[in-house]
């Protein structure tokens, strides 16, 4: 799947919008994915991680690159 958390595997789920008249139309619930620099196998890599994984500490953020002085 294209939009998937690389840590926990969370992905989009499908269901229905249900109107007051009980009409049903398809819709998607997408996870809140953020592109972050994380430490992976000793190096820095950009990954897609959901905010739940970032907040709970499952992702170790990579140190900031050389800042311009």
Biopython code that builds the backbone (N, CA, C, O; Angstrom):
import numpy as np
from Bio.PDB.StructureBuilder import StructureBuilder

atoms = [
    (1, "UNK", "N", (0.833, -1.182, 0.000)),
    (1, "UNK", "CA", (0.000, 0.000, 0.000)),
    (1, "UNK", "C", (0.877, 1.244, 0.000)),
    (1, "UNK", "O", (1.971, 1.252, 0.563)),
    (2, "UNK", "N", (0.382, 2.279, -0.634)),
    (2, "UNK", "CA", (1.182, 3.477, -0.808)),
    (2, "UNK", "C", (1.326, 4.255, 0.493)),
    (2, "UNK", "O", (2.447, 4.563, 0.898)),
    (3, "UNK", "N", (0.229, 4.577, 1.155)),
    (3, "UNK", "CA", (0.289, 5.413, 2.349)),
    (3, "UNK", "C", (0.165, 4.535, 3.584)),
    (3, "UNK", "O", (-0.928, 4.347, 4.119)),
    (4, "UNK", "N", (1.291, 4.003, 4.029)),
    (4, "UNK", "CA", (1.321, 3.086, 5.163)),
    (4, "UNK", "C", (2.413, 3.519, 6.123)),
    (4, "UNK", "O", (3.487, 3.937, 5.693)),
    (5, "UNK", "N", (2.152, 3.423, 7.414)),
    (5, "UNK", "CA", (3.167, 3.702, 8.426)),
    (5, "UNK", "C", (4.232, 2.615, 8.338)),
    (5, "UNK", "O", (3.914, 1.426, 8.355)),
    (6, "UNK", "N", (5.491, 3.022, 8.243)),
    (6, "UNK", "CA", (6.570, 2.051, 8.101)),
    (6, "UNK", "C", (6.927, 1.392, 9.429)),
    (6, "UNK", "O", (7.710, 0.442, 9.446)),
    (7, "UNK", "N", (6.378, 1.867, 10.530)),
    (7, "UNK", "CA", (6.649, 1.282, 11.841)),
    (7, "UNK", "C", (5.580, 0.256, 12.207)),
    (7, "UNK", "O", (5.903, -0.900, 12.480)),
    (8, "UNK", "N", (4.318, 0.662, 12.217)),
    (8, "UNK", "CA", (3.248, -0.224, 12.688)),
    (8, "UNK", "C", (2.393, -0.799, 11.564)),
    (8, "UNK", "O", (1.612, -1.720, 11.802)),
    (9, "UNK", "N", (2.522, -0.277, 10.342)),
    (9, "UNK", "CA", (1.751, -0.803, 9.224)),
    (9, "UNK", "C", (0.344, -0.244, 9.105)),
    (9, "UNK", "O", (-0.459, -0.753, 8.323)),
    (10, "UNK", "N", (0.035, 0.793, 9.866)),
    (10, "UNK", "CA", (-1.303, 1.395, 9.787)),
    (10, "UNK", "C", (-1.535, 1.941, 8.384)),
    (10, "UNK", "O", (-0.650, 2.569, 7.804)),
    (11, "UNK", "N", (-2.739, 1.699, 7.833)),
    (11, "UNK", "CA", (-3.051, 2.136, 6.483)),
    (11, "UNK", "C", (-4.508, 2.606, 6.416)),
    (11, "UNK", "O", (-5.232, 2.570, 7.412)),
    (12, "UNK", "N", (-4.921, 3.046, 5.225)),
    (12, "UNK", "CA", (-6.273, 3.559, 5.039)),
    (12, "UNK", "C", (-7.300, 2.460, 5.272)),
    (12, "UNK", "O", (-7.050, 1.288, 4.993)),
    (13, "UNK", "N", (-8.459, 2.859, 5.789)),
    (13, "UNK", "CA", (-9.559, 1.917, 5.915)),
    (13, "UNK", "C", (-10.773, 2.535, 5.228)),
    (13, "UNK", "O", (-10.887, 3.756, 5.121)),
    (14, "UNK", "N", (-11.671, 1.679, 4.767)),
    (14, "UNK", "CA", (-12.819, 2.151, 4.007)),
    (14, "UNK", "C", (-14.108, 1.901, 4.777)),
    (14, "UNK", "O", (-14.187, 1.023, 5.636)),
    (15, "UNK", "N", (-15.105, 2.695, 4.444)),
    (15, "UNK", "CA", (-16.408, 2.546, 5.064)),
    (15, "UNK", "C", (-17.404, 3.403, 4.313)),
    (15, "UNK", "O", (-17.201, 3.726, 3.142)),
    (16, "UNK", "N", (-18.468, 3.766, 4.978)),
    (16, "UNK", "CA", (-19.517, 4.547, 4.344)),
    (16, "UNK", "C", (-19.778, 5.840, 5.095)),
    (16, "UNK", "O", (-19.759, 5.879, 6.325)),
    (17, "UNK", "N", (-20.029, 6.922, 4.315)),
    (17, "UNK", "CA", (-20.691, 8.095, 4.861)),
    (17, "UNK", "C", (-22.166, 7.747, 4.910)),
    (17, "UNK", "O", (-22.700, 7.225, 3.932)),
    (18, "UNK", "N", (-22.827, 8.013, 5.998)),
    (18, "UNK", "CA", (-24.250, 7.722, 6.093)),
    (18, "UNK", "C", (-24.974, 9.036, 6.359)),
    (18, "UNK", "O", (-24.751, 9.680, 7.384)),
    (19, "UNK", "N", (-25.842, 9.428, 5.432)),
    (19, "UNK", "CA", (-26.561, 10.689, 5.565)),
    (19, "UNK", "C", (-27.746, 10.521, 6.509)),
    (19, "UNK", "O", (-28.057, 9.415, 6.952)),
    (20, "UNK", "N", (-28.390, 11.627, 6.800)),
    (20, "UNK", "CA", (-29.566, 11.590, 7.653)),
    (20, "UNK", "C", (-30.690, 10.783, 6.997)),
    (20, "UNK", "O", (-31.521, 10.191, 7.686)),
    (21, "UNK", "N", (-30.710, 10.766, 5.648)),
    (21, "UNK", "CA", (-31.698, 9.983, 4.904)),
    (21, "UNK", "C", (-31.241, 8.532, 4.716)),
    (21, "UNK", "O", (-31.860, 7.771, 3.972)),
    (22, "UNK", "N", (-30.149, 8.158, 5.401)),
    (22, "UNK", "CA", (-29.600, 6.796, 5.388)),
    (22, "UNK", "C", (-29.057, 6.394, 4.018)),
    (22, "UNK", "O", (-29.034, 5.209, 3.684)),
    (23, "UNK", "N", (-28.615, 7.383, 3.217)),
    (23, "UNK", "CA", (-27.912, 7.073, 1.970)),
    (23, "UNK", "C", (-26.454, 6.814, 2.292)),
    (23, "UNK", "O", (-25.871, 7.469, 3.156)),
    (24, "UNK", "N", (-25.874, 5.859, 1.597)),
    (24, "UNK", "CA", (-24.496, 5.476, 1.882)),
    (24, "UNK", "C", (-23.606, 5.749, 0.676)),
    (24, "UNK", "O", (-23.921, 5.358, -0.448)),
    (25, "UNK", "N", (-22.492, 6.426, 0.929)),
    (25, "UNK", "CA", (-21.477, 6.650, -0.091)),
    (25, "UNK", "C", (-20.134, 6.251, 0.492)),
    (25, "UNK", "O", (-19.895, 6.433, 1.686)),
    (26, "UNK", "N", (-19.260, 5.709, -0.338)),
    (26, "UNK", "CA", (-17.965, 5.234, 0.122)),
    (26, "UNK", "C", (-17.082, 6.396, 0.560)),
    (26, "UNK", "O", (-17.157, 7.492, 0.006)),
    (27, "UNK", "N", (-16.248, 6.141, 1.557)),
    (27, "UNK", "CA", (-15.265, 7.122, 2.005)),
    (27, "UNK", "C", (-14.045, 6.422, 2.556)),
    (27, "UNK", "O", (-14.064, 5.214, 2.789)),
    (28, "UNK", "N", (-12.981, 7.181, 2.766)),
    (28, "UNK", "CA", (-11.725, 6.659, 3.300)),
    (28, "UNK", "C", (-11.389, 7.348, 4.611)),
    (28, "UNK", "O", (-11.661, 8.536, 4.784)),
    (29, "UNK", "N", (-10.801, 6.603, 5.529)),
    (29, "UNK", "CA", (-10.168, 7.169, 6.713)),
    (29, "UNK", "C", (-8.684, 6.964, 6.523)),
    (29, "UNK", "O", (-8.210, 5.830, 6.446)),
    (30, "UNK", "N", (-7.944, 8.065, 6.446)),
    (30, "UNK", "CA", (-6.504, 7.971, 6.210)),
    (30, "UNK", "C", (-5.758, 8.222, 7.510)),
    (30, "UNK", "O", (-6.158, 9.083, 8.294)),
    (31, "UNK", "N", (-4.672, 7.478, 7.754)),
    (31, "UNK", "CA", (-3.884, 7.720, 8.959)),
    (31, "UNK", "C", (-3.120, 9.039, 8.845)),
    (31, "UNK", "O", (-2.826, 9.500, 7.742)),
    (32, "UNK", "N", (-2.809, 9.630, 9.969)),
    (32, "UNK", "CA", (-2.055, 10.885, 9.999)),
    (32, "UNK", "C", (-0.576, 10.539, 9.895)),
    (32, "UNK", "O", (0.089, 10.308, 10.905)),
    (33, "UNK", "N", (-0.066, 10.505, 8.667)),
    (33, "UNK", "CA", (1.318, 10.122, 8.420)),
    (33, "UNK", "C", (2.187, 11.358, 8.250)),
    (33, "UNK", "O", (1.787, 12.331, 7.611)),
    (34, "UNK", "N", (3.378, 11.308, 8.827)),
    (34, "UNK", "CA", (4.336, 12.401, 8.738)),
    (34, "UNK", "C", (5.636, 11.854, 8.166)),
    (34, "UNK", "O", (6.059, 10.752, 8.515)),
    (35, "UNK", "N", (6.271, 12.629, 7.284)),
    (35, "UNK", "CA", (7.571, 12.234, 6.742)),
    (35, "UNK", "C", (8.634, 12.811, 7.667)),
    (35, "UNK", "O", (8.773, 14.029, 7.782)),
    (36, "UNK", "N", (9.386, 11.929, 8.328)),
    (36, "UNK", "CA", (10.386, 12.372, 9.307)),
    (36, "UNK", "C", (11.713, 11.694, 9.032)),
    (36, "UNK", "O", (11.774, 10.644, 8.392)),
    (37, "UNK", "N", (12.784, 12.317, 9.530)),
    (37, "UNK", "CA", (14.106, 11.709, 9.461)),
    (37, "UNK", "C", (14.291, 10.875, 10.716)),
    (37, "UNK", "O", (14.277, 11.397, 11.831)),
    (38, "UNK", "N", (14.462, 9.584, 10.525)),
    (38, "UNK", "CA", (14.599, 8.678, 11.662)),
    (38, "UNK", "C", (15.915, 7.929, 11.568)),
    (38, "UNK", "O", (16.469, 7.754, 10.483)),
    (39, "UNK", "N", (16.408, 7.488, 12.721)),
    (39, "UNK", "CA", (17.604, 6.655, 12.749)),
    (39, "UNK", "C", (17.220, 5.222, 12.427)),
    (39, "UNK", "O", (16.468, 4.589, 13.167)),
    (40, "UNK", "N", (17.748, 4.712, 11.307)),
    (40, "UNK", "CA", (17.470, 3.351, 10.887)),
    (40, "UNK", "C", (18.807, 2.666, 10.622)),
    (40, "UNK", "O", (19.562, 3.080, 9.741)),
    (41, "UNK", "N", (19.096, 1.612, 11.391)),
    (41, "UNK", "CA", (20.354, 0.864, 11.263)),
    (41, "UNK", "C", (21.579, 1.771, 11.349)),
    (41, "UNK", "O", (22.532, 1.599, 10.588)),
    (42, "UNK", "N", (21.561, 2.721, 12.255)),
    (42, "UNK", "CA", (22.704, 3.594, 12.481)),
    (42, "UNK", "C", (22.780, 4.795, 11.558)),
    (42, "UNK", "O", (23.609, 5.678, 11.778)),
    (43, "UNK", "N", (21.950, 4.859, 10.540)),
    (43, "UNK", "CA", (21.966, 5.987, 9.613)),
    (43, "UNK", "C", (20.629, 6.697, 9.607)),
    (43, "UNK", "O", (19.634, 6.195, 10.129)),
    (44, "UNK", "N", (20.627, 7.876, 9.004)),
    (44, "UNK", "CA", (19.394, 8.654, 8.927)),
    (44, "UNK", "C", (18.657, 8.302, 7.643)),
    (44, "UNK", "O", (19.268, 8.171, 6.583)),
    (45, "UNK", "N", (17.336, 8.149, 7.746)),
    (45, "UNK", "CA", (16.523, 7.817, 6.585)),
    (45, "UNK", "C", (15.172, 8.504, 6.733)),
    (45, "UNK", "O", (14.639, 8.597, 7.838)),
    (46, "UNK", "N", (14.619, 8.985, 5.628)),
    (46, "UNK", "CA", (13.283, 9.578, 5.659)),
    (46, "UNK", "C", (12.259, 8.458, 5.588)),
    (46, "UNK", "O", (12.291, 7.626, 4.681)),
    (47, "UNK", "N", (11.350, 8.446, 6.555)),
    (47, "UNK", "CA", (10.312, 7.416, 6.577)),
    (47, "UNK", "C", (8.952, 8.065, 6.790)),
    (47, "UNK", "O", (8.856, 9.196, 7.268)),
    (48, "UNK", "N", (7.911, 7.340, 6.433)),
    (48, "UNK", "CA", (6.543, 7.748, 6.736)),
    (48, "UNK", "C", (6.146, 7.048, 8.026)),
    (48, "UNK", "O", (6.139, 5.819, 8.096)),
    (49, "UNK", "N", (5.821, 7.824, 9.035)),
    (49, "UNK", "CA", (5.415, 7.254, 10.320)),
    (49, "UNK", "C", (4.153, 7.953, 10.794)),
    (49, "UNK", "O", (3.999, 9.161, 10.617)),
    (50, "UNK", "N", (3.249, 7.185, 11.400)),
    (50, "UNK", "CA", (2.022, 7.785, 11.920)),
    (50, "UNK", "C", (2.350, 8.543, 13.208)),
    (50, "UNK", "O", (3.346, 8.265, 13.876)),
    (51, "UNK", "N", (1.498, 9.493, 13.534)),
    (51, "UNK", "CA", (1.753, 10.330, 14.699)),
    (51, "UNK", "C", (1.692, 9.528, 15.996)),
    (51, "UNK", "O", (2.343, 9.893, 16.974)),
    (52, "UNK", "N", (0.933, 8.459, 16.017)),
    (52, "UNK", "CA", (0.869, 7.616, 17.209)),
    (52, "UNK", "C", (2.238, 6.995, 17.498)),
    (52, "UNK", "O", (2.662, 6.945, 18.652)),
    (53, "UNK", "N", (2.933, 6.521, 16.452)),
    (53, "UNK", "CA", (4.256, 5.920, 16.625)),
    (53, "UNK", "C", (5.288, 6.968, 17.033)),
    (53, "UNK", "O", (6.155, 6.698, 17.865)),
    (54, "UNK", "N", (5.197, 8.159, 16.452)),
    (54, "UNK", "CA", (6.127, 9.230, 16.799)),
    (54, "UNK", "C", (5.946, 9.622, 18.260)),
    (54, "UNK", "O", (6.919, 9.765, 18.999)),
    (55, "UNK", "N", (4.691, 9.793, 18.668)),
    (55, "UNK", "CA", (4.388, 10.241, 20.025)),
    (55, "UNK", "C", (4.756, 9.202, 21.075)),
    (55, "UNK", "O", (5.210, 9.554, 22.163)),
    (56, "UNK", "N", (4.566, 7.927, 20.759)),
    (56, "UNK", "CA", (4.817, 6.882, 21.744)),
    (56, "UNK", "C", (6.286, 6.492, 21.842)),
    (56, "UNK", "O", (6.648, 5.672, 22.686)),
    (57, "UNK", "N", (7.142, 7.066, 20.991)),
    (57, "UNK", "CA", (8.572, 6.803, 21.093)),
    (57, "UNK", "C", (9.034, 5.588, 20.314)),
    (57, "UNK", "O", (10.159, 5.132, 20.519)),
    (58, "UNK", "N", (8.216, 5.046, 19.432)),
    (58, "UNK", "CA", (8.635, 3.908, 18.615)),
    (58, "UNK", "C", (9.606, 4.333, 17.525)),
    (58, "UNK", "O", (10.319, 3.503, 16.961)),
    (59, "UNK", "N", (9.632, 5.642, 17.227)),
    (59, "UNK", "CA", (10.526, 6.184, 16.220)),
    (59, "UNK", "C", (11.639, 6.951, 16.930)),
    (59, "UNK", "O", (11.372, 7.793, 17.787)),
    (60, "UNK", "N", (12.894, 6.654, 16.567)),
    (60, "UNK", "CA", (14.028, 7.403, 17.106)),
    (60, "UNK", "C", (14.426, 8.421, 16.053)),
    (60, "UNK", "O", (14.899, 8.052, 14.978)),
    (61, "UNK", "N", (14.239, 9.694, 16.350)),
    (61, "UNK", "CA", (14.550, 10.736, 15.380)),
    (61, "UNK", "C", (16.064, 10.841, 15.203)),
    (61, "UNK", "O", (16.826, 10.684, 16.157)),
    (62, "UNK", "N", (16.482, 11.110, 13.967)),
    (62, "UNK", "CA", (17.888, 11.249, 13.646)),
    (62, "UNK", "C", (18.374, 12.619, 14.109)),
    (62, "UNK", "O", (17.599, 13.575, 14.137)),
    (63, "UNK", "N", (19.660, 12.721, 14.474)),
    (63, "UNK", "CA", (20.182, 14.038, 14.866)),
    (63, "UNK", "C", (20.157, 15.000, 13.685)),
    (63, "UNK", "O", (20.208, 14.579, 12.529)),
    (64, "UNK", "N", (20.076, 16.296, 13.984)),
    (64, "UNK", "CA", (20.006, 17.318, 12.959)),
    (64, "UNK", "C", (21.326, 17.358, 12.198)),
    (64, "UNK", "O", (22.404, 17.234, 12.779)),
    (65, "UNK", "N", (21.213, 17.535, 10.874)),
    (65, "UNK", "CA", (22.407, 17.616, 10.045)),
    (65, "UNK", "C", (23.179, 18.892, 10.363)),
    (65, "UNK", "O", (22.718, 19.725, 11.142)),
    (66, "UNK", "N", (24.355, 19.040, 9.756)),
    (66, "UNK", "CA", (25.189, 20.206, 10.004)),
    (66, "UNK", "C", (24.406, 21.481, 9.712)),
    (66, "UNK", "O", (23.979, 21.722, 8.583)),
    (67, "UNK", "N", (24.229, 22.282, 10.742)),
    (67, "UNK", "CA", (23.489, 23.536, 10.581)),
    (67, "UNK", "C", (24.432, 24.598, 10.034)),
    (67, "UNK", "O", (25.583, 24.693, 10.460)),
    (68, "UNK", "N", (23.941, 25.397, 9.088)),
    (68, "UNK", "CA", (24.733, 26.470, 8.527)),
    (68, "UNK", "C", (24.915, 27.547, 9.582)),
    (68, "UNK", "O", (23.961, 27.964, 10.239)),
    (69, "UNK", "N", (26.160, 27.991, 9.734)),
    (69, "UNK", "CA", (26.464, 28.958, 10.786)),
    (69, "UNK", "C", (26.168, 30.365, 10.410)),
    (69, "UNK", "O", (26.381, 31.275, 11.212)),
]
sb = StructureBuilder()
sb.init_structure("model")
sb.init_model(0)
sb.init_chain("A")
sb.init_seg("    ")
for serial, (resi, resn, name, xyz) in enumerate(atoms, 1):
    if name == "N":
        sb.init_residue(resn, " ", resi, " ")
    sb.init_atom(name, np.array(xyz, "f"), 0.0, 1.0, " ", f" {name:<3s}", serial, name[0])
structure = sb.get_structure()
